[in-house]
Amino acid sequence: MKIQIKSVADLGMLARATRNSNHLRLDDVAGSANLGPVFAGDVEHGKEIVQLGVCFDR
């Protein structure tokens, strides 16, 4: 399935929905990706200043 992501908010909603559908905690996902939980939360909330390169480099 292809999902079109047009904004940081779209990416955040997809990340959160995927995490929730897999019954995962935010800190567990962040740790698995070698990210801090605050950064992972910022991504999920669509925070505009998130460095998206970090998301794709992991």
N, C-alpha and C positions, 0 to 999 in steps of 0.2 A: 504494500500500500504506500502510495506517495502522499505526503502531506506538504503543502506549500507553506513555507515560513516566510512571512513578509516583514516581521518586526521582532524585536527582542522580546516583546510580550508574547508573541506566538511561540517562540522557542521556549519561554518559561512555562507556558501552559502545557506544552507537549512534554517537557521534562517532568513536570509535577504529575501529570496524568499517568505517564509511563511508570514513574516511581510508585505512585499510589496503587496502580493496577497490579503491580508486582509485590505489594505489601511490604515495601522497604522503607526504612527510616532514612531521613535526610542525612543524618550523620554517618550512617553506614554507606550510603551511595557516595558521599563526599570522600570518605576514607578510601573507598575502593578506587576512586579516580585520583587519589593523591591531591585532593582539594580540601580547603577548609570548609566547615559547615556554613560559615557566614557567606562565603563566596557562592556556594551551591544554592543557598537560600536566595541570594541576590539574583542569581540566574532564574530561579523559579518565579520570582516576583517581577521579572522583566525589567530589572533595574538598568537604566540606559547606560550607566558608566561601566558596566561589566565588560571586561576585556574578552571579547568573544574568541580571540585567537587561543586563549587558554583552554576554552571548551573544546575546540577542535584539535588541539595538539595532544590531548590525552588519549 
